[in-house]
Amino acid sequence: MGWDAFGLPAEQYAIQTGTHPNITTFRNINRFRSQLKSLGFSYDWDREFSTIEPEYYKWTQWIFLQLLKRGLAYQAEVPVNWCPALGTVLANEEVIDGVSERGGHPVIRKPMRQWMLKITAYADRLLEDLDDLDWPESVKDMQRNWIGRSEGAEMEFYVLDSDGRERNIKITVFTTRPDTIFGATYLVVAPEHTLLPSLVSMAQSKYVEEYIDLASRKSDLERTELQKEKTGVFSGCYARNPANGEAIPIWVADYVLGSYGTGAIMAVPAHDTRDYEFALKYDIPIRWVVTPEDKSLTDSRSAFPGQGLIINSSNSMLGLDINGLSSKEAASKVIEWADKTGNGKKKVNYKLRDWLFARQRYWGEPIPVIFLDETGETIPLPETELPLTLPELDDFTPTGTGEPPLSKAGSWVKTMDPSSGKPATRETSTMPQWAGSCWYYLRFMDPSNSKELVDKEKERYWSPVDVYVGGAEHAVLHLLYSRFWHKVLYDIGVVSTKEPFQCVINQGIILGEVQYMAFRDSDGSFISADSADMLGEANQERIPEEKVVKSGDSFVLKDNPKIRLVARAHKMSKSRGNVVNPDDVVSEYGADSLRLYEMFMGPLRDSKTWNTSGIEGVHRFLGRTWRLIAGSPSPDGTFRDGTVAIDEEPTLEQLRSLHKCIAKVTDEIEGTRFNTGISAMMEFINAAYKWDKHPRSIFEAFVLLLSPYAPHMAEELWLRLGHSTSLAYEPFPKADPAYLKDSTIVLPVQINGKTRGTIQVEEACTEEDAFKLALKDEKLSKYLAGKSIKKRIYVPGKILNVILDRENIKVGAR
């Protein structure tokens, strides 16, 4: 078990309560640990650590120094998400609808000097090595899309002055469709483009400034959302299209990001959906330069983004004619022409951006660098100086100036260069909360090593991680960052594998209990949900479950079935008030019932809705299991010592029932289908209740089978079965294939040569046993009971023919 404990949530809680984050964090860790131990999870507590311990983050800092040595860590002036209220930079993923995910505070975009990690240097390897991983395809696709490798061209567009002459300024655009260059009727630059101040005309400057301010309040996700309405403003300036010499307008629009490509695009409205919507809105010319080979796809009322044959794309004066070529051929010819004439070049681009690796926070790993006061030179701390520990601060609130809280620790900030003895200043930004979680899996392999990050022999023994279970929300953050750091560690010889996690399984989300909502109109009367949808302004009211009844596929009021309700289940969160405290469940039902219910709710990979009343079902199953093995309770409710097991050999029926259960549970555990494994054990218990005797060997195997699901009860039963040591050291039961075969057959039974029914018999069934089964059969017994048998003809596995004497036949006739 490891505790990923640095980061913004802990810091914000500490600020709100006035308690040092070190105190609140360790208090929470202790609370979580006691809850986890009460649930009987099989963690190796000898390997426990947290990312906030200096013994741990010493090696996080060490990895940063290795990145710095190799040019993979650097400082740059970059536009960031700045939250004035939180006083820190936020990652794109921490900004939702223009406000911070934590606290809902307004976020703006502004340039700041920040530490960056050059994850882009590993883009191709991160992409290519995905193919060899046993991961969900959806997660691999998310990483592929996030990395976003695309081949195309960079094209140069010269900016024109008011007289139409080329200025000594050119805008470089990246395009994946150089074949459509004749269709480029305008350019778009991002609001944060570095050339923008030199492009804007006096007449448009006010409008452009207002637009830049609005764009700074949006996240990258909001700006690039396909569904949103496209907005923009004309710069007042033009550029020349290098392919046809036309002057085309330069627009500023937030659907182009400064962080992607060159921060500028050539807009081809006829062949790009976003550009088409923008051109229609602002009355910009739309020129068709690609015609689909399938003429039925031609529609002048929408863009055609596909490939086809090139039209309207020739300029003899500039030496470029691609008419009649396929899109692919035309793209190659345009790139070749651009390279020859100096108008562009072939280019591979990535959506992936370098990782912003600094936060203006107190509660994070200090970055182990100093800056010489005289020259500002960046000096990495010697490895012997690690760990660089956080100073104790009484005031860790944001400064409000953009300076990190650590700048308040004056005696810590002012230091000396260990090598030269010159005065220096420490870096006061800290690492992001993702830093410590990038490599934690390696620390589990060697948790107490103070000499190196991980012992090579131990790393070779344990690596790679066999199975990683985690949420899909980590796909392009933690999982991608871990893969990047791991590859760097592989390159410097610290680890022996190219990838950290061989197999990834995404567990589903547990949703809170279903909430039933009714609607009232302005008069306070209940109205059906259908009517509420139309009215729009209806007041909502939560209805208790006992007042709700299901009607078809809907839920309605029990007292008024005409009122249809809305049933919703949300992800558990404190803000919604739908979390379940495990302590409450454990105190009422026991830890094993909670464990069993979570696994019985549905397949691990599926999202599931919590229903506390559902625990009662698995609780009853555990009660039946206990009574079957331990025996019935005495009148005062107590149980005698030991069990009802007997020291006899099990019957064939019992062995078959047990081994089928073992096979099913084993298969379902390996397939992470724990719910159906529990169902198999329930079926076994139902069958076992019908037995007259219960051999000890059968009970012992079943208790071992149950132990991963309900370890506390299984341990107690194991002790009662006569064992003095824990079942944890016993091998898991294995199914014997000999007992898995279905060796029963359907045997036809004839009376005097006429088939009267069938019976189920073992393949090796004797004639006498077959006849006894026929006598017990309800349908056949009326022909055989009390009758005189002349003879029996038995062909094993084929038929049983009973010949009655003739007197019986006459009697039967009368």
Solvent accessible surface area in square Angstrom, and as a share of the most:
residue,aa,sasa,rsa
1,M,42,0.19
2,G,24,0.23
3,W,29,0.10
4,D,87,0.45
5,A,12,0.09
6,F,14,0.06
7,G,2,0.02
8,L,8,0.04
9,P,60,0.38
10,A,26,0.20
11,E,6,0.03
12,Q,19,0.08
13,Y,97,0.37
14,A,0,0.00
15,I,46,0.23
16,Q,128,0.57
17,T,68,0.40
18,G,66,0.63
19,T,33,0.19
20,H,29,0.13
21,P,0,0.00
22,N,58,0.30
23,I,95,0.48
24,T,5,0.03
25,T,10,0.06
26,F,75,0.31
27,R,135,0.49
28,N,74,0.38
29,I,7,0.04
30,N,80,0.41
31,R,119,0.43
32,F,108,0.45
33,R,61,0.22
34,S,54,0.35
35,Q,25,0.11
36,L,33,0.16
37,K,103,0.44
38,S,51,0.33
39,L,16,0.08
40,G,20,0.20
41,F,74,0.31
42,S,116,0.75
43,Y,87,0.33
44,D,72,0.38
45,W,59,0.21
46,D,130,0.67
47,R,70,0.26
48,E,49,0.22
49,F,10,0.04
50,S,2,0.01
51,T,4,0.02
52,I,11,0.06
53,E,52,0.23
54,P,50,0.32
55,E,115,0.52
56,Y,3,0.01
57,Y,6,0.02
58,K,45,0.19
59,W,14,0.05
60,T,0,0.00
61,Q,0,0.00
62,W,42,0.15
63,I,1,0.00
64,F,0,0.00
65,L,4,0.02
66,Q,8,0.03
67,L,0,0.00
68,L,33,0.16
69,K,132,0.56
70,R,113,0.41
71,G,45,0.43
72,L,16,0.08
73,A,4,0.03
74,Y,72,0.28
75,Q,42,0.19
76,A,25,0.19
77,E,110,0.49
78,V,29,0.16
79,P,53,0.33
80,V,2,0.01
81,N,4,0.02
82,W,14,0.05
83,C,0,0.00
84,P,70,0.44
85,A,59,0.46
86,L,7,0.03
87,G,3,0.03
88,T,0,0.00
89,V,0,0.00
90,L,2,0.01
91,A,16,0.13
92,N,54,0.27
93,E,61,0.27
94,E,21,0.10
95,V,5,0.03
96,I,90,0.46
97,D,107,0.56
98,G,11,0.10
99,V,54,0.31
100,S,2,0.01
101,E,110,0.49
102,R,92,0.34
103,G,59,0.57
104,G,43,0.41
105,H,56,0.25
106,P,89,0.56
107,V,5,0.03
108,I,47,0.24
109,R,35,0.13
110,K,61,0.26
111,P,91,0.57
112,M,30,0.13
113,R,146,0.53
114,Q,2,0.01
115,W,7,0.02
116,M,17,0.07
117,L,0,0.00
118,K,86,0.36
119,I,1,0.01
120,T,35,0.21
121,A,63,0.49
122,Y,19,0.07
123,A,1,0.01
124,D,56,0.29
125,R,80,0.29
126,L,0,0.00
127,L,34,0.17
128,E,109,0.49
129,D,29,0.15
130,L,0,0.00
131,D,99,0.51
132,D,112,0.58
133,L,10,0.05
134,D,90,0.47
135,W,13,0.05
136,P,39,0.24
137,E,103,0.46
138,S,71,0.46
139,V,1,0.00
140,K,11,0.05
141,D,63,0.33
142,M,80,0.36
143,Q,0,0.00
144,R,69,0.25
145,N,98,0.50
146,W,99,0.35
147,I,0,0.00
148,G,12,0.12
149,R,99,0.36
150,S,26,0.17
151,E,97,0.43
152,G,6,0.05
153,A,0,0.00
154,E,26,0.12
155,M,0,0.00
156,E,30,0.13
157,F,0,0.00
158,Y,73,0.28
159,V,0,0.00
160,L,7,0.04
161,D,46,0.24
162,S,119,0.77
163,D,99,0.51
164,G,32,0.30
165,R,151,0.55
166,E,90,0.40
167,R,78,0.28
168,N,153,0.78
169,I,36,0.18
170,K,90,0.38
171,I,0,0.00
172,T,35,0.21
173,V,0,0.00
174,F,15,0.06
175,T,15,0.09
176,T,70,0.40
177,R,45,0.17
178,P,2,0.01
179,D,2,0.01
180,T,3,0.02
181,I,0,0.00
182,F,6,0.03
183,G,0,0.00
184,A,0,0.00
185,T,6,0.03
186,Y,0,0.00
187,L,0,0.00
188,V,0,0.00
189,V,0,0.00
190,A,0,0.00
191,P,7,0.04
192,E,55,0.25
193,H,23,0.10
194,T,125,0.73
195,L,57,0.28
196,L,4,0.02
197,P,111,0.70
198,S,49,0.31
199,L,4,0.02
200,V,33,0.19
201,S,36,0.23
202,M,180,0.80
203,A,84,0.65
204,Q,37,0.16
205,S,38,0.25
206,K,130,0.55
207,Y,114,0.43
208,V,3,0.01
209,E,118,0.53
210,E,91,0.41
211,Y,22,0.08
212,I,61,0.31
213,D,69,0.36
214,L,109,0.54
215,A,2,0.02
216,S,19,0.12
217,R,114,0.42
218,K,61,0.26
219,S,1,0.01
220,D,17,0.09
221,L,137,0.68
222,E,38,0.17
223,R,2,0.01
224,T,50,0.29
225,E,88,0.40
226,L,122,0.61
227,Q,154,0.68
228,K,38,0.16
229,E,123,0.55
230,K,7,0.03
231,T,42,0.24
232,G,12,0.12
233,V,20,0.11
234,F,49,0.21
235,S,0,0.00
236,G,24,0.23
237,C,11,0.07
238,Y,95,0.36
239,A,0,0.00
240,R,71,0.26
241,N,0,0.00
242,P,16,0.10
243,A,0,0.00
244,N,30,0.15
245,G,24,0.23
246,E,69,0.31
247,A,57,0.44
248,I,5,0.03
249,P,24,0.15
250,I,0,0.00
251,W,29,0.10
252,V,0,0.00
253,A,0,0.00
254,D,1,0.01
255,Y,3,0.01
256,V,9,0.05
257,L,29,0.14
258,G,29,0.28
259,S,37,0.24
260,Y,70,0.27
261,G,28,0.27
262,T,40,0.23
263,G,1,0.01
264,A,3,0.03
265,I,29,0.15
266,M,12,0.05
267,A,0,0.00
268,V,9,0.05
269,P,0,0.00
270,A,0,0.00
271,H,11,0.05
272,D,45,0.23
273,T,78,0.45
274,R,65,0.24
275,D,5,0.02
276,Y,21,0.08
277,E,76,0.34
278,F,0,0.00
279,A,1,0.00
280,L,109,0.54
281,K,93,0.39
282,Y,60,0.23
283,D,133,0.69
284,I,12,0.06
285,P,88,0.55
286,I,51,0.26
287,R,72,0.26
288,W,70,0.25
289,V,0,0.00
290,V,3,0.02
291,T,26,0.15
292,P,6,0.03
293,E,126,0.57
294,D,77,0.40
295,K,134,0.57
296,S,94,0.61
297,L,103,0.51
298,T,84,0.49
299,D,53,0.27
300,S,86,0.55
301,R,196,0.71
302,S,49,0.32
303,A,18,0.14
304,F,27,0.11
305,P,79,0.50
306,G,26,0.25
307,Q,116,0.51
308,G,5,0.05
309,L,71,0.35
310,I,1,0.01
311,I,64,0.33
312,N,90,0.46
313,S,0,0.00
314,S,56,0.36
315,N,29,0.15
316,S,105,0.68
317,M,181,0.81
318,L,73,0.37
319,G,56,0.54
320,L,2,0.01
321,D,73,0.38
322,I,0,0.00
323,N,70,0.36
324,G,56,0.54
325,L,50,0.25
326,S,34,0.22
327,S,3,0.02
328,K,160,0.68
329,E,98,0.44
330,A,0,0.00
331,A,22,0.17
332,S,72,0.46
333,K,88,0.37
334,V,0,0.00
335,I,29,0.15
336,E,104,0.47
337,W,22,0.08
338,A,0,0.00
339,D,93,0.48
340,K,160,0.68
341,T,68,0.39
342,G,57,0.55
343,N,29,0.15
344,G,11,0.10
345,K,106,0.45
346,K,131,0.55
347,K,70,0.30
348,V,51,0.29
349,N,14,0.07
350,Y,38,0.14
351,K,112,0.47
352,L,5,0.03
353,R,91,0.33
354,D,28,0.14
355,W,11,0.04
356,L,32,0.16
357,F,0,0.00
358,A,1,0.01
359,R,6,0.02
360,Q,6,0.03
361,R,4,0.02
362,Y,2,0.01
363,W,9,0.03
364,G,1,0.01
365,E,1,0.01
366,P,0,0.00
367,I,0,0.00
368,P,0,0.00
369,V,1,0.00
370,I,1,0.00
371,F,43,0.18
372,L,15,0.08
373,D,71,0.37
374,E,131,0.59
375,T,100,0.58
376,G,46,0.44
377,E,95,0.43
378,T,50,0.29
379,I,32,0.16
380,P,62,0.39
381,L,10,0.05
382,P,47,0.30
383,E,70,0.32
384,T,128,0.74
385,E,87,0.39
386,L,14,0.07
387,P,45,0.28
388,L,15,0.07
389,T,62,0.36
390,L,28,0.14
391,P,19,0.12
392,E,140,0.63
393,L,18,0.09
394,D,150,0.78
395,D,71,0.37
396,F,12,0.05
397,T,52,0.30
398,P,36,0.23
399,T,42,0.25
400,G,61,0.59
401,T,106,0.61
402,G,11,0.11
403,E,97,0.44
404,P,9,0.06
405,P,1,0.01
406,L,0,0.00
407,S,40,0.26
408,K,74,0.31
409,A,11,0.08
410,G,41,0.40
411,S,113,0.73
412,W,35,0.12
413,V,14,0.08
414,K,125,0.53
415,T,28,0.16
416,M,112,0.50
417,D,8,0.04
418,P,63,0.40
419,S,98,0.63
420,S,62,0.40
421,G,39,0.37
422,K,87,0.37
423,P,65,0.41
424,A,0,0.00
425,T,34,0.20
426,R,43,0.16
427,E,16,0.07
428,T,17,0.10
429,S,9,0.06
430,T,0,0.00
431,M,3,0.02
432,P,0,0.00
433,Q,48,0.22
434,W,38,0.13
435,A,0,0.00
436,G,2,0.02
437,S,12,0.07
438,C,1,0.00
439,W,0,0.00
440,Y,51,0.19
441,Y,11,0.04
442,L,0,0.00
443,R,8,0.03
444,F,55,0.23
445,M,12,0.05
446,D,8,0.04
447,P,32,0.20
448,S,101,0.65
449,N,24,0.12
450,S,74,0.47
451,K,175,0.74
452,E,65,0.29
453,L,5,0.02
454,V,4,0.02
455,D,42,0.22
456,K,105,0.45
457,E,126,0.56
458,K,93,0.40
459,E,3,0.01
460,R,145,0.53
461,Y,166,0.63
462,W,120,0.42
463,S,18,0.12
464,P,40,0.25
465,V,35,0.20
466,D,111,0.58
467,V,78,0.45
468,Y,24,0.09
469,V,80,0.46
470,G,8,0.08
471,G,7,0.06
472,A,42,0.32
473,E,111,0.50
474,H,56,0.25
475,A,1,0.00
476,V,19,0.11
477,L,17,0.08
478,H,11,0.05
479,L,1,0.01
480,L,0,0.00
481,Y,26,0.10
482,S,0,0.00
483,R,0,0.00
484,F,0,0.00
485,W,0,0.00
486,H,1,0.01
487,K,0,0.00
488,V,1,0.00
489,L,1,0.00
490,Y,73,0.28
491,D,72,0.37
492,I,44,0.23
493,G,38,0.37
494,V,20,0.12
495,V,8,0.04
496,S,55,0.36
497,T,30,0.17
498,K,114,0.48
499,E,15,0.07
500,P,1,0.01
501,F,1,0.00
502,Q,72,0.32
503,C,23,0.14
504,V,4,0.02
505,I,12,0.06
506,N,22,0.11
507,Q,74,0.33
508,G,13,0.12
509,I,76,0.39
510,I,45,0.23
511,L,41,0.20
512,G,0,0.00
513,E,60,0.27
514,V,55,0.32
515,Q,28,0.12
516,Y,21,0.08
517,M,29,0.13
518,A,0,0.00
519,F,15,0.06
520,R,70,0.26
521,D,35,0.18
522,S,117,0.75
523,D,129,0.67
524,G,33,0.32
525,S,59,0.38
526,F,63,0.26
527,I,26,0.13
528,S,21,0.14
529,A,1,0.00
530,D,74,0.38
531,S,38,0.24
532,A,7,0.05
533,D,106,0.55
534,M,158,0.71
535,L,104,0.52
536,G,59,0.57
537,E,158,0.71
538,A,21,0.16
539,N,98,0.50
540,Q,98,0.44
541,E,64,0.29
542,R,143,0.52
543,I,9,0.05
544,P,61,0.38
545,E,103,0.46
546,E,122,0.55
547,K,110,0.47
548,V,17,0.10
549,V,63,0.36
550,K,123,0.52
551,S,56,0.36
552,G,67,0.64
553,D,145,0.75
554,S,33,0.21
555,F,54,0.22
556,V,10,0.05
557,L,16,0.08
558,K,108,0.46
559,D,134,0.69
560,N,62,0.32
561,P,86,0.54
562,K,175,0.74
563,I,15,0.08
564,R,70,0.26
565,L,3,0.02
566,V,33,0.19
567,A,43,0.33
568,R,91,0.33
569,A,32,0.25
570,H,50,0.22
571,K,118,0.50
572,M,49,0.22
573,S,38,0.24
574,K,183,0.77
575,S,111,0.71
576,R,131,0.48
577,G,62,0.60
578,N,17,0.09
579,V,79,0.46
580,V,46,0.26
581,N,71,0.37
582,P,39,0.25
583,D,42,0.22
584,D,93,0.48
585,V,8,0.05
586,V,37,0.21
587,S,97,0.63
588,E,124,0.56
589,Y,30,0.11
590,G,28,0.27
591,A,12,0.09
592,D,13,0.07
593,S,2,0.01
594,L,10,0.05
595,R,30,0.11
596,L,0,0.00
597,Y,15,0.06
598,E,71,0.32
599,M,41,0.18
600,F,71,0.30
601,M,37,0.17
602,G,9,0.09
603,P,52,0.33
604,L,43,0.21
605,R,127,0.46
606,D,69,0.36
607,S,67,0.43
608,K,21,0.09
609,T,52,0.30
610,W,6,0.02
611,N,59,0.30
612,T,46,0.27
613,S,64,0.41
614,G,31,0.30
615,I,0,0.00
616,E,76,0.34
617,G,28,0.27
618,V,1,0.00
619,H,76,0.34
620,R,153,0.56
621,F,10,0.04
622,L,11,0.05
623,G,21,0.20
624,R,82,0.30
625,T,0,0.00
626,W,41,0.15
627,R,105,0.38
628,L,11,0.05
629,I,0,0.00
630,A,1,0.01
631,G,6,0.06
632,S,94,0.60
633,P,57,0.36
634,S,48,0.31
635,P,150,0.95
636,D,110,0.57
637,G,46,0.45
638,T,79,0.46
639,F,62,0.26
640,R,140,0.51
641,D,126,0.65
642,G,22,0.21
643,T,17,0.10
644,V,52,0.30
645,A,13,0.10
646,I,54,0.27
647,D,118,0.61
648,E,89,0.40
649,E,158,0.71
650,P,23,0.14
651,T,76,0.44
652,L,88,0.44
653,E,115,0.51
654,Q,10,0.05
655,L,34,0.17
656,R,37,0.13
657,S,28,0.18
658,L,6,0.03
659,H,23,0.10
660,K,95,0.40
661,C,7,0.04
662,I,3,0.02
663,A,32,0.25
664,K,90,0.38
665,V,0,0.00
666,T,43,0.25
667,D,78,0.41
668,E,7,0.03
669,I,51,0.26
670,E,136,0.61
671,G,20,0.19
672,T,17,0.10
673,R,94,0.34
674,F,44,0.19
675,N,26,0.13
676,T,50,0.29
677,G,0,0.00
678,I,0,0.00
679,S,39,0.25
680,A,11,0.08
681,M,0,0.00
682,M,42,0.19
683,E,120,0.54
684,F,6,0.02
685,I,1,0.00
686,N,72,0.37
687,A,34,0.27
688,A,0,0.00
689,Y,87,0.33
690,K,168,0.71
691,W,26,0.09
692,D,144,0.75
693,K,113,0.48
694,H,23,0.10
695,P,3,0.02
696,R,66,0.24
697,S,59,0.38
698,I,1,0.01
699,F,1,0.00
700,E,37,0.17
701,A,18,0.14
702,F,1,0.00
703,V,0,0.00
704,L,22,0.11
705,L,0,0.00
706,L,0,0.00
707,S,15,0.10
708,P,58,0.37
709,Y,2,0.01
710,A,0,0.00
711,P,28,0.17
712,H,81,0.36
713,M,27,0.12
714,A,0,0.00
715,E,62,0.28
716,E,71,0.32
717,L,0,0.00
718,W,10,0.03
719,L,107,0.53
720,R,42,0.15
721,L,5,0.03
722,G,68,0.65
723,H,55,0.24
724,S,110,0.71
725,T,91,0.53
726,S,36,0.23
727,L,13,0.06
728,A,74,0.58
729,Y,184,0.70
730,E,70,0.32
731,P,107,0.67
732,F,75,0.31
733,P,18,0.11
734,K,179,0.76
735,A,32,0.25
736,D,55,0.29
737,P,92,0.58
738,A,67,0.52
739,Y,52,0.20
740,L,64,0.32
741,K,141,0.60
742,D,109,0.57
743,S,25,0.16
744,T,41,0.24
745,I,45,0.23
746,V,90,0.52
747,L,0,0.00
748,P,45,0.28
749,V,0,0.00
750,Q,37,0.17
751,I,10,0.05
752,N,59,0.30
753,G,43,0.42
754,K,121,0.51
755,T,76,0.44
756,R,78,0.29
757,G,12,0.12
758,T,69,0.40
759,I,12,0.06
760,Q,109,0.49
761,V,4,0.02
762,E,60,0.27
763,E,105,0.47
764,A,95,0.74
765,C,15,0.09
766,T,77,0.45
767,E,59,0.27
768,E,81,0.36
769,D,67,0.35
770,A,0,0.00
771,F,20,0.08
772,K,102,0.43
773,L,68,0.34
774,A,0,0.00
775,L,69,0.34
776,K,165,0.70
777,D,43,0.22
778,E,158,0.71
779,K,124,0.53
780,L,0,0.00
781,S,29,0.19
782,K,135,0.57
783,Y,61,0.23
784,L,4,0.02
785,A,62,0.48
786,G,89,0.85
787,K,66,0.28
788,S,55,0.35
789,I,59,0.30
790,K,136,0.58
791,K,114,0.48
792,R,72,0.26
793,I,73,0.37
794,Y,37,0.14
795,V,67,0.38
796,P,91,0.57
797,G,35,0.34
798,K,138,0.59
799,I,43,0.22
800,L,0,0.00
801,N,19,0.10
802,V,0,0.00
803,I,36,0.18
804,L,15,0.07
805,D,38,0.20
806,R,173,0.63
807,E,124,0.55
808,N,21,0.11
809,I,78,0.39
810,K,121,0.51
811,V,79,0.46
812,G,58,0.55
813,A,89,0.69
814,R,216,0.79
